[in-house]
Amino acid sequence: MALRLARLGVRPGAVVRLVSSGPLRGPLLVEVEGMRVALGRGVARRILVRPLP
């Protein structure tokens, strides 16, 4: 899973912005490095994020 996320640009230090969340616990649409990526909630749940200052 870590390799797949890295290929999508989701890696330590990357800025990830939530664009939208699907209804009824559907996938999350996030933007990372100018690219929009759909992540299932199970995958997204395993990504540790912190808010920007």
C-alpha positions in Angstrom: 0.0 0.0 0.0 2.9 2.4 0.8 4.3 2.0 -2.6 1.0 2.7 -4.3 0.5 5.8 -2.2 4.0 7.0 -3.0 3.3 6.6 -6.7 0.3 8.8 -6.3 2.4 11.5 -4.5 1.2 10.7 -1.0 4.5 10.5 0.9 6.0 12.1 4.0 5.9 15.9 3.8 3.4 16.1 1.0 0.6 18.5 1.3 -2.8 16.7 1.0 -6.0 18.6 0.7 -9.5 17.0 1.1 -11.6 18.0 -2.0 -14.7 16.0 -1.2 -16.0 13.0 0.5 -18.4 10.5 -1.1 -21.8 10.0 0.3 -22.6 6.9 2.4 -19.0 6.3 3.4 -17.8 6.4 -0.2 -14.3 7.3 -1.3 -12.5 10.5 -0.4 -11.2 12.8 -3.2 -7.9 14.4 -2.2 -5.5 16.7 -4.0 -1.8 16.1 -3.6 0.9 17.9 -5.6 -1.8 19.3 -7.9 -3.2 15.9 -8.8 -6.6 14.7 -7.6 -6.7 11.1 -6.2 -9.7 9.1 -5.0 -8.9 7.1 -1.8 -11.0 4.5 -0.2 -11.8 5.2 3.4 -9.9 2.1 4.6 -6.7 3.4 2.9 -7.3 7.0 3.9 -7.8 5.9 7.5 -4.2 4.7 7.6 -2.6 8.0 6.5 -1.4 10.2 9.3 -2.0 14.0 8.6 -1.5 17.2 10.6 -3.0 20.6 9.9 -0.9 23.3 8.3 0.0 26.2 10.6 
